[in-house]
Amino acid sequence: MSSDQWYSNRSQVFWTCKALLDGRTISHMTETREVRGWRLGAIVHRLKSEYG
């Protein structure tokens, strides 16, 4: 898998990064409601493994 390929689109990844950097408590339901995202756990896992 290339490093720029995500299971969720870039706006969902951006939303996740911004929410975490802002210190928000987020959940799958929050992501679904705000950006119609899915696989929040996969996004968080990838961010942690690739960017620490």
C-alpha positions in Angstrom: 0.0 0.0 0.0 1.4 3.4 -0.9 2.0 5.9 1.9 -0.6 8.3 0.5 -3.4 5.7 0.3 -6.0 5.8 3.1 -9.0 3.7 3.9 -10.9 6.9 4.6 -10.7 10.0 2.5 -8.3 12.9 3.2 -11.0 15.1 4.8 -11.7 12.4 7.4 -8.0 11.9 8.1 -7.6 15.7 8.4 -10.6 15.9 10.8 -9.1 13.1 12.9 -5.7 14.8 13.1 -7.2 18.2 13.9 -9.6 16.8 16.6 -6.8 15.0 18.3 -4.4 17.9 18.2 -7.2 20.1 19.6 -7.5 17.8 22.5 -11.0 16.6 21.7 -12.4 13.3 22.9 -13.7 11.7 19.7 -15.5 8.5 18.9 -16.7 6.6 15.9 -20.1 8.2 16.3 -18.6 11.7 16.5 -16.7 11.1 13.2 -19.7 9.6 11.5 -21.8 12.6 12.6 -19.3 15.3 11.7 -17.6 14.0 8.5 -19.5 10.8 7.6 -16.3 8.9 8.3 -15.7 5.3 9.1 -12.9 3.2 10.4 -11.7 5.7 13.0 -9.7 3.1 14.7 -7.8 2.4 11.5 -7.0 6.0 11.0 -5.8 6.4 14.6 -3.7 3.2 14.2 -2.1 4.4 11.0 -1.4 7.9 12.4 0.3 6.3 15.5 2.4 3.8 13.5 3.5 6.2 10.8 3.8 9.5 12.6 4.1 8.5 16.3 
